[in-house]
Amino acid sequence: MASIVKRKSKYAVVYFYDDEQGEKRQKWETWGTLKEAKKRKAQIELKQASGTFVRPSLKTVSDLLYDFVELYGVSKWALSTFDGKKALIDNYINPIIGDVKLSDLTPRMMDNYYLKLQKVKRASRTGEGTEDEYISTRNIIEIHKVLNCAFNQAVRWECLENNPASRATLPHYEKKTRDIWTADELFHALEVCDDDRLTLAIHLAFSCSLRLGEIVGLTWDCVDIEEESILANNASLYVNKELTRASKVALEKLDNKDVLKVFPAVFSSNSTALVLKKPKTKSSVRRVWLPVTVARMLADWKEEQEEMKEILGGEYYDYNLVIALPNGRPLEGQVLSRSFSSLIRANDLPNVVFHSLRHTSTTYKLKLNKGDMKAVQGDTGHAQLKMVSDVYSHILDEDRRNNAAKFEEAFYQGASDPALLTPKQSQPTTLEPTTEKLVEMLQSTPELAAQLLKMLSGLNSSTSAAVS
């Protein structure tokens, strides 16, 4: 069966067919009018029913992208990457240029496509009011990355002679610095927070530089809060997994790659599943040491969780998760993030996202250890040190004010006219050499003596000429 999808003033006929390997593939065909689309839909369904349908060859952008996802994406992408890039293809690429023939692709056509994208409405997500928002420049850059990679693969597969996206002009994108809380703002937020689960999550993000997925994916077997360890200042966490939601399509296509556990769905109709998976990069697997206070918090939290297990008995789902729902089921990161946003709105706090706490953590660690970025990188789990220095080392206004105060004290304090001020240590001193010292200098430096005699000789000649 085929279906018709309206895209602005165009109509796309969407249908599935089996390729040469028997794999099911999706095809988009765009038509100018609804009448044309209905006619094509009827033709496709009739031919498929009679067994006379001829499958399309790899001629269009959508044909290429299907193979790109199946052959390249399945082997290279992680779960979240697969879902993210597939969404970009389905929402912003295939509906607009999916029917363009590969032979018609040019850098000029790509320029026009990226320009057109700036006026395309963002695809809405469940629970988000994004109907009136346009695609962000950042998303256009991400779309370009997908196409650039796909066209490079097409060149390797000898489907294209060159990559038209590599020479295309992209809209200007100015990366914004993420707003963060100061330590005072963060601890004020903790004072007014009445959600113990959120409070603990904030402490873990701040003290351990953990990502949200790492916090909700943390299990007790990776937490060392034994009394002996706490007393020796050796309490720690071992980060080796994260909790995320993935589509069942991605799980099937990637054959549960890097998945440690798939949690049972609460509703059988869900097209997605919550999973515990390995981190995206090897550097994200790390040990992070706990401040004693936070270690004590975790110990108290574990006791409360054990009490809840006894109360609920068989109704408690014991997945060994540190941060979980009261009945033990996994707590999604987005739920915790929404609680964090509610805390901000209810208490008129500076508006930041939960991930900003990781930035705050990294900033203060750099400040406390005098800029030891390698030590901080060990806590954050970044693969590249540049991410720590460029993205996370925020310059705090407090430090900049201190710099001004230090300059005042060192150079300007007490000066009647600061514009004429010269630091005492750099003021010139007047030299008054004695005759003995001058003779000593001339004897020890023959070159200087010869130069002085030459100057005196020239002076005498000038004097004689003036007299005569």
C-alpha positions as CSV (number, residue, x, y, z in Angstrom):
1,M,0.0,0.0,0.0
2,A,1.1,3.6,-0.7
3,S,0.2,6.8,1.2
4,I,0.2,10.5,0.4
5,V,1.9,13.0,2.6
6,K,1.3,16.8,2.0
7,R,4.4,19.0,2.2
8,K,3.6,22.6,1.8
9,S,2.2,22.9,-1.8
10,K,3.6,19.5,-2.8
11,Y,2.3,16.0,-2.4
12,A,4.6,13.0,-1.8
13,V,3.6,9.4,-2.6
14,V,5.3,7.2,0.0
15,Y,5.5,3.4,-0.5
16,F,7.7,0.4,0.3
17,Y,9.3,-2.1,-2.1
18,D,11.8,-5.0,-1.9
19,D,15.3,-4.3,-3.2
20,E,17.6,-6.8,-5.0
21,Q,18.5,-8.4,-1.6
22,G,14.9,-8.7,-0.5
23,E,15.2,-5.9,2.0
24,K,12.2,-3.6,2.5
25,R,12.9,0.0,1.4
26,Q,10.9,3.2,1.5
27,K,10.5,5.5,-1.5
28,W,9.2,9.1,-1.7
29,E,7.9,10.5,-5.0
30,T,6.9,14.2,-5.1
31,W,4.0,15.5,-7.2
32,G,2.7,19.0,-7.9
33,T,-1.0,18.3,-7.3
34,L,-3.1,16.0,-5.2
35,K,-4.7,14.7,-8.4
36,E,-1.3,13.6,-9.8
37,A,-0.3,12.1,-6.4
38,K,-3.6,10.1,-6.2
39,K,-3.1,8.8,-9.8
40,R,0.5,7.7,-9.0
41,K,-0.6,6.0,-5.8
42,A,-3.3,4.0,-7.6
43,Q,-0.7,3.0,-10.3
44,I,1.8,1.7,-7.7
45,E,-0.9,-0.2,-5.7
46,L,-2.2,-1.8,-8.9
47,K,1.2,-2.9,-10.1
48,Q,2.2,-4.2,-6.7
49,A,-1.0,-6.2,-6.5
50,S,-0.5,-7.7,-10.0
51,G,3.2,-8.4,-9.5
52,T,4.2,-6.1,-12.3
53,F,5.8,-3.4,-10.2
54,V,9.4,-2.6,-11.2
55,R,11.5,-1.5,-8.3
56,P,13.4,1.8,-8.7
57,S,17.1,1.8,-9.1
58,L,19.6,3.8,-7.1
59,K,19.0,7.1,-9.0
60,T,17.7,9.6,-6.4
61,V,18.9,11.2,-3.2
62,S,16.3,9.1,-1.2
63,D,17.6,5.9,-2.9
64,L,21.2,6.8,-1.9
65,L,20.2,7.7,1.7
66,Y,18.4,4.4,2.2
67,D,21.6,2.5,1.2
68,F,23.6,4.9,3.3
69,V,21.6,4.2,6.4
70,E,21.5,0.4,5.8
71,L,25.2,-0.1,4.8
72,Y,27.0,2.8,6.6
73,G,24.8,3.9,9.5
74,V,24.1,0.4,10.8
75,S,27.8,-0.4,11.1
76,K,29.0,3.0,12.3
77,W,26.3,4.7,14.4
78,A,25.3,4.3,18.0
79,L,21.6,4.0,19.0
80,S,21.0,7.7,19.7
81,T,23.0,8.7,16.6
82,F,20.9,6.3,14.4
83,D,17.6,7.7,15.6
84,G,18.8,11.3,15.4
85,K,20.2,11.1,11.8
86,K,17.3,9.0,10.6
87,A,14.9,11.8,11.9
88,L,16.8,14.4,10.0
89,I,16.6,12.3,6.8
90,D,12.9,11.6,7.2
91,N,11.8,15.1,8.3
92,Y,14.1,17.5,6.3
93,I,15.9,15.7,3.5
94,N,13.7,13.2,1.8
95,P,10.6,15.4,1.7
96,I,12.5,18.3,0.1
97,I,15.2,16.8,-2.1
98,G,14.6,13.1,-1.9
99,D,13.4,12.8,-5.5
100,V,16.3,14.8,-6.9
101,K,18.3,12.7,-9.3
102,L,21.9,12.1,-8.2
103,S,23.0,13.3,-11.7
104,D,21.3,16.6,-11.1
105,L,23.1,17.4,-7.8
106,T,25.3,20.5,-7.9
107,P,26.8,22.9,-5.3
108,R,24.4,25.6,-6.5
109,M,21.5,23.3,-5.9
110,M,22.8,22.5,-2.4
111,D,23.2,26.2,-1.7
112,N,19.5,26.7,-2.7
113,Y,18.5,23.7,-0.5
114,Y,20.3,25.1,2.6
115,L,18.7,28.5,2.0
116,K,15.2,26.9,1.7
117,L,15.8,25.0,5.0
118,Q,16.0,28.3,6.9
119,K,12.2,28.8,6.1
120,V,11.1,25.3,7.0
121,K,9.2,24.7,10.3
122,R,10.8,22.5,12.8
123,A,9.1,19.0,13.1
124,S,7.3,19.0,16.4
125,R,8.0,16.4,19.1
126,T,5.5,14.9,21.5
127,G,4.8,17.3,24.3
128,E,6.8,20.2,22.7
129,G,5.2,23.3,21.3
130,T,7.5,23.8,18.4
131,E,4.9,24.3,15.6
132,D,5.9,28.0,15.1
133,E,9.7,27.4,15.3
134,Y,11.9,27.2,12.3
135,I,14.8,24.8,11.9
136,S,17.8,26.2,13.8
137,T,21.1,27.0,12.1
138,R,22.7,24.3,14.2
139,N,20.3,21.7,12.8
140,I,21.0,22.8,9.3
141,I,24.7,22.2,10.0
142,E,23.8,18.7,11.2
143,I,21.8,18.0,8.1
144,H,24.7,19.1,6.0
145,K,27.0,16.7,7.9
146,V,24.6,13.8,7.1
147,L,24.5,14.7,3.4
148,N,28.2,15.4,3.2
149,C,29.0,12.0,4.7
150,A,26.4,10.3,2.4
151,F,27.7,11.9,-0.7
152,N,31.3,11.0,0.2
153,Q,30.1,7.4,0.4
154,A,28.3,7.8,-2.9
155,V,31.7,8.8,-4.5
156,R,33.3,5.7,-3.0
157,W,30.5,3.6,-4.3
158,E,31.0,5.3,-7.7
159,C,27.4,6.6,-7.7
160,L,28.7,10.2,-7.9
161,E,31.8,11.7,-9.5
162,N,32.2,14.3,-6.7
163,N,30.5,15.5,-3.6
164,P,28.3,18.5,-4.2
165,A,27.9,19.3,-0.5
166,S,31.6,19.7,0.1
167,R,31.6,23.0,-1.9
168,A,28.2,24.3,-0.8
169,T,27.7,27.5,1.2
170,L,26.3,27.1,4.7
171,P,24.5,29.7,6.8
172,H,26.6,31.4,9.3
173,Y,26.5,29.7,12.7
174,E,27.8,31.5,15.8
175,K,28.2,29.1,18.7
176,K,26.7,30.4,21.8
177,T,28.3,30.1,25.2
178,R,26.1,28.0,27.5
179,D,24.8,29.9,30.6
180,I,25.8,28.4,33.9
181,W,25.1,28.8,37.5
182,T,27.7,30.1,39.9
183,A,28.3,28.0,43.0
184,D,26.2,30.5,45.1
185,E,23.3,30.1,42.7
186,L,23.6,26.3,42.6
187,F,23.6,25.9,46.4
188,H,20.7,28.3,46.7
189,A,18.8,26.1,44.3
190,L,19.6,23.1,46.5
191,E,18.3,24.9,49.6
192,V,14.9,25.5,48.0
193,C,14.6,22.1,46.3
194,D,12.2,19.8,48.1
195,D,12.7,16.9,45.7
196,D,15.3,14.5,47.3
197,R,15.8,12.6,44.1
198,L,16.5,15.8,42.1
199,T,18.7,17.1,44.9
200,L,21.0,14.1,44.8
201,A,21.1,14.3,41.0
202,I,22.2,17.9,41.1
203,H,25.0,17.0,43.6
204,L,26.2,14.2,41.3
205,A,26.2,16.5,38.3
206,F,28.1,19.2,40.1
207,S,30.6,17.2,42.2
208,C,31.3,14.4,39.7
209,S,30.7,16.2,36.3
210,L,28.3,13.4,35.3
211,R,26.0,13.6,32.2
212,L,22.3,13.2,32.8
213,G,22.2,9.8,31.1
214,E,25.1,8.7,33.3
215,I,23.3,9.8,36.5
216,V,20.0,7.9,35.7
217,G,22.0,4.9,34.5
218,L,24.2,4.6,37.6
219,T,23.9,1.3,39.4
220,W,24.9,0.5,43.0
221,D,27.5,-2.1,42.0
222,C,29.5,0.8,40.5
223,V,29.4,2.9,43.7
224,D,32.0,2.5,46.4
225,I,30.7,4.1,49.6
226,E,32.0,1.7,52.1
227,E,32.7,3.3,55.4
228,E,36.4,2.4,55.1
229,S,36.6,4.1,51.6
230,I,34.8,7.2,52.9
231,L,37.2,7.6,55.9
232,A,40.2,7.2,53.5
233,N,38.8,9.8,51.2
234,N,38.6,7.1,48.5
235,A,34.8,6.8,47.9
236,S,34.1,6.8,44.1
237,L,31.8,6.0,41.2
238,Y,32.6,3.9,38.2
239,V,30.9,5.2,35.1
240,N,30.5,2.5,32.5
241,K,26.9,2.9,31.1
242,E,24.1,5.3,30.5
243,L,20.3,5.2,30.3
244,T,18.7,6.3,27.1
245,R,15.5,5.8,25.0
246,A,15.9,4.2,21.6
247,S,13.5,3.3,18.9
248,K,12.8,-0.3,18.4
249,V,13.7,0.1,14.7
250,A,17.2,1.2,15.8
251,L,17.5,-1.6,18.2
252,E,16.5,-4.1,15.5
253,K,18.7,-2.5,12.8
254,L,21.7,-2.3,15.0
255,D,21.1,-5.7,16.6
256,N,21.1,-4.3,20.1
257,K,24.7,-3.0,19.6
258,D,26.3,-1.9,22.9
259,V,23.0,-2.5,24.7
260,L,23.4,-4.0,28.2
261,K,19.8,-4.2,29.2
262,V,16.4,-3.5,27.6
263,F,13.8,-2.6,30.2
264,P,10.3,-4.0,29.8
265,A,7.8,-1.5,28.3
266,V,5.1,-0.1,30.6
267,F,2.8,0.1,27.6
268,S,3.0,-2.6,24.9
269,S,2.2,-0.1,22.1
270,N,5.4,1.8,22.6
271,S,7.6,2.2,19.5
272,T,10.6,2.9,21.7
273,A,12.3,1.2,24.7
274,L,14.4,2.3,27.6
275,V,17.9,0.7,27.6
276,L,21.1,0.7,29.5
277,K,23.9,0.9,27.0
278,K,27.7,1.4,26.9
279,P,28.9,5.0,26.7
280,K,29.4,6.4,23.2
281,T,33.2,6.7,23.6
282,K,35.8,4.7,25.5
283,S,37.0,7.9,27.3
284,S,33.5,8.1,29.0
285,V,34.3,4.9,30.9
286,R,36.0,6.3,34.0
287,R,36.3,6.4,37.8
288,V,35.3,9.6,39.6
289,W,36.1,10.3,43.2
290,L,33.3,11.5,45.5
291,P,33.5,14.4,48.0
292,V,32.9,12.9,51.5
293,T,29.6,14.8,51.9
294,V,28.2,13.5,48.6
295,A,29.4,9.9,49.6
296,R,27.4,10.3,52.8
297,M,24.3,11.4,50.9
298,L,24.5,8.3,48.7
299,A,24.8,6.1,51.8
300,D,21.7,7.7,53.3
301,W,19.9,7.4,50.0
302,K,20.7,3.7,49.7
303,E,19.3,3.1,53.2
304,E,16.0,4.9,52.3
305,Q,15.8,2.8,49.1
306,E,16.3,-0.4,51.0
307,E,13.4,0.6,53.3
308,M,11.2,1.3,50.3
309,K,12.0,-2.2,48.9
310,E,10.8,-3.8,52.2
311,I,7.6,-1.7,52.1
312,L,6.7,-2.5,48.5
313,G,8.0,-6.1,48.6
314,G,7.2,-7.8,45.3
315,E,5.8,-4.6,43.8
316,Y,9.3,-3.1,43.8
317,Y,11.3,-3.5,40.5
318,D,14.8,-4.0,41.6
319,Y,17.1,-3.0,38.7
320,N,19.8,-1.9,41.2
321,L,19.5,1.7,39.9
322,V,20.7,4.5,42.2
323,I,18.3,7.1,40.8
324,A,15.0,5.4,40.1
325,L,11.3,5.9,40.5
326,P,9.9,5.1,43.9
327,N,8.9,1.6,42.7
328,G,12.4,0.9,41.3
329,R,11.6,1.4,37.6
330,P,14.1,3.5,35.6
331,L,13.7,7.3,35.7
332,E,14.2,8.9,32.3
333,G,16.5,11.8,32.0
334,Q,13.9,14.0,30.4
335,V,11.6,13.5,33.5
336,L,14.5,14.6,35.7
337,S,15.1,17.5,33.4
338,R,11.5,18.6,33.5
339,S,11.7,18.5,37.4
340,F,14.8,20.7,37.2
341,S,12.9,23.3,34.9
342,S,10.0,23.3,37.4
343,L,12.4,24.1,40.2
344,I,13.8,27.0,38.3
345,R,10.3,28.5,37.4
346,A,9.0,28.0,41.0
347,N,11.9,29.8,42.6
348,D,12.7,32.4,40.0
349,L,16.2,31.0,39.5
350,P,18.5,31.8,36.5
351,N,17.2,29.8,33.6
352,V,19.7,27.1,32.6
353,V,19.4,23.5,31.5
354,F,20.4,20.5,33.6
355,H,23.5,19.8,31.4
356,S,24.8,23.3,32.5
357,L,25.5,21.8,35.9
358,R,28.2,19.8,34.3
359,H,29.7,23.0,32.9
360,T,29.5,24.6,36.3
361,S,31.3,21.6,37.7
362,T,34.1,21.7,35.2
363,T,34.6,25.4,35.5
364,Y,35.0,25.3,39.3
365,K,37.3,22.3,39.1
366,L,39.6,24.2,36.7
367,K,39.5,27.1,39.1
368,L,40.3,25.1,42.1
369,N,43.1,23.0,40.6
370,K,44.7,26.1,38.8
371,G,43.8,25.0,35.3
372,D,44.9,21.3,35.4
373,M,42.8,20.3,32.4
374,K,44.0,16.7,32.2
375,A,42.7,16.0,35.8
376,V,39.4,17.6,34.9
377,Q,39.2,15.7,31.6
378,G,39.5,12.5,33.6
379,D,36.3,13.4,35.5
380,T,34.3,14.7,32.5
381,G,35.2,11.7,30.3
382,H,35.8,13.8,27.2
383,A,37.8,12.2,24.4
384,Q,39.5,15.5,23.5
385,L,41.2,17.9,25.8
386,K,40.0,20.7,23.5
387,M,36.5,20.2,24.6
388,V,37.4,21.0,28.2
389,S,39.4,24.1,27.3
390,D,37.1,25.5,24.6
391,V,33.6,24.6,25.7
392,Y,33.7,24.1,29.5
393,S,36.3,26.5,31.0
394,H,33.9,29.4,31.5
395,I,35.5,32.6,32.7
396,L,33.6,33.7,35.8
397,D,32.8,37.4,36.3
398,E,34.0,37.0,39.9
399,D,37.5,36.2,38.7
400,R,37.5,39.1,36.2
401,R,36.6,41.5,39.0
402,N,39.4,40.1,41.1
403,N,41.8,40.8,38.3
404,A,40.8,44.4,38.2
405,A,41.3,44.7,42.0
406,K,44.7,43.1,41.7
407,F,45.7,45.7,39.0
408,E,44.5,48.5,41.2
409,E,46.5,47.3,44.2
410,A,49.7,46.6,42.2
411,F,49.9,49.6,39.9
412,Y,47.4,52.4,40.7
413,Q,46.8,52.5,44.4
414,G,48.1,55.8,46.0
415,A,49.1,57.4,42.7
416,S,48.1,61.1,42.4
417,D,48.2,61.0,38.6
418,P,47.7,57.4,37.4
419,A,48.5,58.4,33.8
420,L,52.0,59.4,34.8
421,L,52.6,56.5,37.1
422,T,55.7,54.4,36.6
423,P,56.2,51.4,38.9
424,K,59.0,52.1,41.3
425,Q,61.0,49.0,40.4
426,S,61.1,50.1,36.7
427,Q,62.1,53.8,37.3
428,P,65.5,54.7,35.8
429,T,68.4,55.4,38.2
430,T,71.1,58.1,37.6
431,L,74.6,56.8,37.1
432,E,77.5,58.9,38.4
433,P,80.7,56.9,37.7
434,T,83.9,58.0,39.5
435,T,87.2,58.6,37.6
436,E,88.7,55.4,38.9
437,K,85.7,53.4,37.7
438,L,85.9,55.1,34.2
439,V,89.6,54.2,33.9
440,E,88.9,50.6,35.0
441,M,86.1,50.3,32.3
442,L,88.4,51.7,29.6
443,Q,91.2,49.3,30.5
444,S,89.0,46.3,30.6
445,T,87.3,47.2,27.3
446,P,89.8,48.2,24.6
447,E,87.0,48.5,22.0
448,L,85.3,51.1,24.2
449,A,88.6,53.1,24.6
450,A,89.3,53.1,20.9
451,Q,85.7,54.4,20.2
452,L,86.2,57.1,22.8
453,L,89.5,58.3,21.3
454,K,87.9,58.4,17.8
455,M,85.1,60.6,19.1
456,L,87.5,62.9,20.9
457,S,89.6,63.2,17.7
458,G,86.6,64.2,15.7
459,L,85.6,66.7,18.3
460,N,89.1,68.4,18.3
461,S,89.0,68.7,14.5
462,S,85.7,70.4,14.5
463,T,86.9,72.8,17.2
464,S,90.0,73.8,15.2
465,A,88.0,74.4,12.0
466,A,85.6,76.7,13.9
467,V,88.5,78.8,15.4
468,S,90.2,79.3,12.0
